[in-house]
Amino acid sequence: MNLDISEEDRQLLIAEIKPVKKQLEIAEFKYRRTIMDKSAITNVLNNTIAELEQKKRLIENARNEIAKNMLALDEQNKVIAIKNEALNKTISKLKATQSQLVQSEKMASLGELTAGIAHEIQNPLNFVNNFAEISSELVDEMNEELDKGDTEEAKAISTDIKQNLEKINHHGKRADAIVKGMLQHSRISNGKKELTDINALADEYLRLSYHGLRAKDKSFNADFKTDFVESLPKINVIPQDIGRVLLNLINNAFYAVNERSKKGEEGYKPTVSVSTAKARDKLEIKVSDNGNGIPENIKEKIFQPFFTTKPTGQGTGLGLSLSYDIMKAHGGSIKINSESGVFTEFIVQLPDVITENSEAGK
């Protein structure tokens, strides 16, 4: 079919078609772009899914590994529980053994005291016996004077008898105090503190230690000195525990000077000194000797349980360890100064506490 279109209509038609063609080209471009974007997005999504799948597999593997580890851990926990039970039983046995050793150490120190106690108690008993015998004779004399009717002389004799009875009472109390001290030392502490004269306690154990060692070894000889501050206040301590500390330190001091004296050094005079002092809010007790001293390399070990420099059978190695624990329980401390071959000095410090009925360690 032939269409006769005028040139003018033809131009109009072309003019109208051009915009449509342009729109079709734009639409085609957008379509192609969309296809390309979808492809890129699809690739990104596929890659992301692949990564997630890989991570999922890693997580599952990790979960499986954790499960295996948990099973292994459960087995280990069971083994540990069994070992802990065995360890607890061992600890219980060790504590029981330690308690027995501690009590043995206390009894050993009491044994060392026995000879000293016998010597110390003999003196007041001798006084009691002598004054009792004299008083008996005075009673006979007083009766004779009364028979004669000499009441003045009888009264004078009765005054002498009264003085003798006072002396008997004094020395009887002295013997009683020694026995009580021995009983306090031997019994298990109840943890109760009481006001205690530290000077009297230190003097008591110094003399008991000296006479005890003299009774065990007749060749033993040493000087001992005291330097006590008279105004020292009484403080709340467990006297039998502090007594054990002092006895251990004093026994060690006498042992040290005795060992050095065996060397036969010319001009050497074995001497043990015990002194007290008030240092700010603390009471201080020093036990020093001019024995062999303690070498620098073992100073840090001396408070360890079972450590001893004495020959086998002469020391348990618990004395200083127990002393350290006792001082710690009292809120105090025990320190050492020593120069090998020259001297050793133990410094015991106790808090100046006078609150009654307080318990150890509080």
Phi, psi and omega in degrees: 000133179258122177258124177270105180245134180288158181300325181293316179294323179299317180294322178295319181295317179297320180298322181284329182285326184304311179299322180296319179298318180298317180295322179295321178295317179297317180298319179296319180297315180297322181297313180297319180297319180297318179299318180294317180298318180297323179294317179295316179297319179298318179296317179298315180297318179297317178296317179298316179299320179296318178296318180296320178298319179296316178295322178300316179296320178297319180296317179297318177298319179296319178298317179297319179295319179297317179301316178298316179296322178297318177298316179296321180295320177300318178296318179296320179298322178296317179296317179297319179298318179295316180294322178297319179298316178295321180295318179299320178295319179296318179298319179299318178295319179295320178296318178297318179295319179298317179299319178295319179295319179298315179295323178297320178297319179296317180292325178296316179293326177294322177298320178295330180284334191306312181296320178295320179296317179301318180293314182294323183282338181294323181299305179297328178293322176298317177299315180301313181297315182296312181292328177293319179295316178296318181296323178298318178294321179295324178297319178298317179297319181296320178296321178297317179294323177294323177296328178282346183086011180269083184291329181296314179294323179296321178294321179297319179293322180295328176295318178297320179297318179299317178298320178296320180295324177296320178292322177298318179296317180299311183287332174295318177294325177298314178296320179298319180296322179295316179296317179297320178298319178297316180295321178297320181292327186274332185277160178288133183294139177267005177081003181268135178266157175213154180298126188227138175276104184295324178299313181295320180296315181295317180296319180300310184286333175297314182289320179297318179297314182299309183292328177296316179291324178295322180291325180285324184225103184296337181278348182291135177205135179199153174272149171225142183233152176232147176218084185260135175285119186295328184272014182296124182284155173288145179229161181276111176218172171269103191301321181292329178288313178295326175299321178296319178299311182296317181299317180296314180295319182289318176301316178298321180295315179295323178298318183295315181289328178293320178295320180290324181295336179292342180285345178072033180292134181292131178079002181283130177239104180297126185220134175241132181238140176233126181224158176232156180203161175252118181240099182054245182262022181228154171257138187238133175239128178244131174241114184232154178214160177253044180277212185283349182075175181241124179301147184301325186285351178242002180302319183287347184263344192295338179266003178283141179300138175072006176273127179211149176257359181280156177299159180303132180093349180254355179198141179271342184079013180254345186303305182290326178297315177296319179299317179299316180295321179297315180294322179296319179295333179271002182076018181251199182209163175222124183235168183225137169238133181203149172231122185304127179083001184236301184198167170219138179223122174259132181245115179257126178241131179239140177294142181281074182249129182237015179291125183284156175060023175278157182258156179298138176086355179258000000 
